[in-house]
């Protein structure tokens, strides 16, 4: 997070945070801290991702589930800060440090540092310094004076290279003033970068693609949008990788076993093929006395001399070859069954790995239960664009689907009648759903409704957080507080088989 972006965010946080009560502190991952605050009649979830790279501070739209017991450091923060109100703030923005004051009688401060994380201070934080800003001479191409100016961040220096002298000083003047818009740049893959200035044309093109620019007046909204891509999507990816890790390890073990089995197959084939040599030797056994020993003999029908064990007679060598050939045949028969079972186990392991990744939380947003398994009575599908879709088999399945949905997942249902609930899992709230995936989910919903034989059917859409079970009503009955625009689809019965995803358990 560039310090100029951090400065503008802190300008907003210093107005928002005073008066807020610290409700909970948690650590969703080793490098992420979450502070749940209450103020102004609503809860806010402030996320701090710290470290040398990809650090960020933003408000998450939803609470992040930890999935594990709190660490000792988190418990210490809870002990001193839970239930207290933020009384004041202090900022050292070039160092990307935000200080929160909690106790009116003692200097109890929480230091949020984008590089090192959170730290309790029982003394007054250092006062903000007056930071020097460079002159035109300091920005000359051959000058190394930028090292003494902490305000010249790597991203800013890179931008200044492409600006003429007048525009350089104008940009620095705007940044020194400290207020203004934030600029979010996004590529086709959904990767986002946030700046406190507009990028020149040379930097707004990457790999022949022009980045899409979006201007934000509110810094907290800009940081939330960037944080969803930078932090939440990365946490979702790590969750999927962790979910499929056991299956990956099992698949690697089975691949090593297949290599060993292939080597054993080659050995057994060589043993089986000794029967040909044994038969050739049997046909000419009359040439040798019962006790005769030979190191090698030339037989009719064999292109190469037959190498024998000198410790055995010729007859004993023949019997040993017949014996090894019989063992080779038996071994190959067993090996073929073993080979097929390992191949099947490998395919199952690879499939279970993808299913585990699909069933893992598409986003780490708040849930209080284990979501690493798809619920019973629920069918899973994978859209053509790679999105996981879940559909209830019956009323119980519909209830399970709704219970498994995250607040920002999309809920799909056939309009105007009874049918199954379908959800599309998203990594974060702002993740766009391609129209093809939306229509495929709509068709899946219609195929499990009373309109499955209709030529066309209406499909209704809502964010899962606006869909609520009706207390006392039949299972699967819901109330929808807010809906997205509906659309119509043409039912296609073959879509279920094309998109069906295997899963462990009943499906």
Order of alpha helices (4+ residues) and beta strands (2+ residues): alpha-beta-beta-beta-beta-alpha-beta-beta-beta-beta-alpha-alpha-beta-beta-beta-beta-beta-alpha-alpha-alpha-beta-beta-alpha-beta-beta-alpha-beta-beta-alpha-beta-beta-beta-beta-alpha
